[in-house]
Amino acid sequence: MFRLGIFTDEISQDFEEAVKFAIENDIKDFEIRSVWRKNVGRLNKEEIARIKSIVDDYGAKIAVIGSPFLKCNLNNEEEYRAHMKILDNCIYQAHKYETNIIRIFTFWRVTPIEKYWNSIIDKLRVPVKKAEKEGIILAVETEGSTNVGNCSELRKLFDSLPSDNLKATWDVANSYFGGEIAYPDGYQLIRGEVVHLHLKDFVIDPSTGKHKPTYIGEGLIPYEDVFRDLLKDGFNEVASIEAGAVHFKERGKKAISRHVKNLKNILARIEHANE
């Protein structure tokens, strides 16, 4: 059974406060994106050591580095060099926290994407080679504002740049927003490539026809089926809740407790069915 995790900044920018609350909700695996109002890619060695000390004290773990790597402009060399430094920082953190997964992106979206695809792949070769050398997995998130917004585009990326160190952070909701039926159609394209999940849920607002956030397990994403398939395919990594103070637009702690309850119920039903 895979582990539930959470973005700590979906609870609080106070890292220890976030850790305490998560543990009260039976979550001990964390994804860090910003801490003490500072982006993870810009944390210094003292702050990194403090994070490690806190999770060790609470018997918890930093499971994923939620980096902003390559959320930048494809044709801006200065930005690219700056982001390579961010990657070096995140690799340093991954080794300190004893994890190997760094979430990354694929540059701000360009059009027509076919015209720029080879440039995207060429720019990704350098970090992928670095990841191979360092024993790190770069887990590309499906994010519509970037050049990989859904599972179809993930498949194209993996086919263009095959590497055991380039895998998927599958944000299931983002894949729907990226214009595809993410499950089951999209998932068939990335089976075996998923090393990390982002969890949130949505409904369609009847007054606008647009996506509207709701509690995980109470929306349109068939998470029970998604989890069952992932487990069947051997997924045993962390699934991070990304639906608290930042994305759910309400007091994070109140929302998160309900998300956790719903997810535990889903996982219990799956476990019961497998008995």
N, C-alpha and C positions, 0 to 999 in steps of 0.2 A: 504494500500500500504506500502511495506517495505521501509526502509530508505537506501540510499546510504551512505557508509562510506569509509574510506581509511586508509591504513597504513601510519602514518605520515612520516616514514622514506623513503617511496617511493617518497616523495617530497623533504624533507630536514632533516638533523640531527638537525638543528636549529628548536626547537619545535614551537616557536611562528611564525617563518616564514612559517612553514608548515600549521599551523592553519589559518593564514591570507590567504594563497593561496587557501586552501580548501574552506573556506567560500566564497571567490570570485567565486568559482565554485559551490556554493549552497550545499556544504557538511558540516555538523555540527556534524557528528558522527565519532569518531576516534578509530582506533585500534593502540595501541602502542606496538612496538616490540623492537626498540632501540631509545633512545633519547639522544642527546648530545654525541653520539658515545658510549653510555653505554647501555648494555642489560637491558631490562625492569625488569628482575628478580633480578637485582643487584642495582636498584635505592635505594637511601637512603631517609630518611623521609623528609629532606629538599628539595630534588629534586621532590619528590612526591607532597609536598605542593606547590611547584612552578608550576608544571603541572596543578594541580587543580585550582590554582589562574588564570592561563592563560586561561584555557577553560571557567572558570566562567566569566572572563572579556569579552570574545568574544561571550558569550551566546551559547557555544558549549558543547560537552559531550564526555568523554571517555566511549565508549560503550563496548569495548572488551579489555581484557589484552592478548596481543599476546605473551604468555610466551613460553619459550623453554622447559617447564617441561617435563621430561622423554625423551628428546633427549640425551640419555645416554646409556651406556652398561647395558644390563639386569643383568649380573652376577657380576657386580662391586658394592659391597656394599657401598664403600666410595662415589662413584658417586651418588648412590641412596640416601644416606643420605644428600648429598649436594643439590640434587634436591628437597628433601622434604623441605629444608630451602628456596629454590627458591619459592616453592608453598606457604609457609607461607607468604613470602614477597608479592606475587601476591594477596593472599587473603586479606592482609592488604590494598593493593592498591584498590582492588575491592570495599571494604567497603568505603574507602575514596572517591572514584570516583562515588559511588552509582550505580555501575553496578554489575551484578552477573555472567558474562560469562568470563571464563578463557580458552583460547585455550591451548590444551595440545597434547602430542604425546604418543607413545606406545613403547618406547625403539628402539634403532637401530636394524635393521632387522637381525633376526637369521634364520639359516636353519639347518635342516628342521623345519619349524615353528611349526608343530604338536608336535614335541618332547618338545618344550619349552612353549607351549600354557598355560598349567596350572601354570607355574611359572610367566608368564606375568599377568595372572588374579590375582594370589595371591599378586603380587607386586602392582597391581592397587587397591586392596581392601582398603588399608590404606588411600590413598588420596580420594577415593570415600566416605568413611565414614567421613573423615574430611569435605568434601564438603557438605555432608548431614547435618552435625552439623552446618556449617557456612552459610547455605543457598546459596551456590555457585553451578553453573553448570560448570562441566568440559566438554568442548566441544572438542572431539577428531578430529584432522584433518586427512583427507586422505592424506598420504604422503608416497610415495613409498620407501623411505630409512628407514622407520620404519615398524613395524609389522602390521599396518593397512594402506594399500595403496589404497584401493578401497572400494566400497559400500558393496561388498560381505563380506569382512573382518570386516567392521563396524558391519554388521548384526550379524556375529559370536560373536563379542565382546559384543554387547548388549544382546544377548541371554545367554552368559556365565556370565555376570555380570549386571543383570537388576537393574536399579536405575533411578529414576526421575532426579538425579543430574549428570548423565552421558549421554551426548548427542553428536550430530555431528556438527563439523565445516566441511561443505562439500565444499572442493576445487574441483570444477567440472572438471577443467583441469587436476589436479593431478589424479583424478579417471580414466580419459582416459589414462593417462601415466601409471597408475597402471594395465593396461592390460584388461580393460573391456569397454563395451559400457556404459558409465556412465549415459546416458539418451537415452531412457526411462528405459532401463533394470535395471541398477544399482539403479536408484532412487526408483523403486518399492520396493526395499529391505529396504529402510530407511525412507519411508514415515512417517511423524509425529515425526521423531527423530532429524530433522535439526533445530538448533537454531542460526546458523550463516553460512554465505557464504563467500568464497573467489573467486574473479572474475579476470580471465585473459583469454586469448584466443590464439588459435594457428592454423596454417596451416601445411600441409606437404610439406617440401622442395623437389621438384621433382628431384633435383640433388643428394640428399642424402637419401631420403625416411624418414628423421627424422622430428620430431616436430620442428616448428619454430614459435616464438612469433609473434603475430600480434595484432592489436587493437581489444579491446572487441567489439563484435558485427560484426566483419568483418572476422571472422574465421569459424572454423568448428563446434563450440559448438552452438547448437540451443537455445540460451539464451531466446528468446521470449517464446518458448515452456516450457523451464525450469521454468521461472518466473511464467508463467500462472499456471502451476501445483502447484508450491509452494504456490502461493496465494490462489488457490482453497483449499489447505490443511491447510490454516490458518497461514502460515508463515507471521510474521509481525515484524521481527527483522532486524538486520543490514547486508548488503552485502558489504564487504570491497573490494575496488579496490586494487589489488596487481600486478600492471603492470606499474610501473613508473620507477624511476631512478634505482632501484635495479634489478627488474626482466625484464623490457623491454629493458634494455641496451641502452637507449638513454636519453637525457635530460628529467628528470621526468616531469617537468611542461608542456612541449610541448605535451608529450604523454597523460598526464592525462586529459587535456582539451578535447582532442578528445575522450578519453574513456567516459568521463562524457556526452558529447554531444550524443554519440551513445546510451548510456544507457538510457538517458532521452527520446530519440526517441522510443526505445523499450518499455519503460514503458508507454509512451503516446499512443502507438498503442494498448497496452493491455487495458488501461483505456478506450479508445475510443470503443473498441470491446465490452466492458462490459456495455456500456451505454444503 
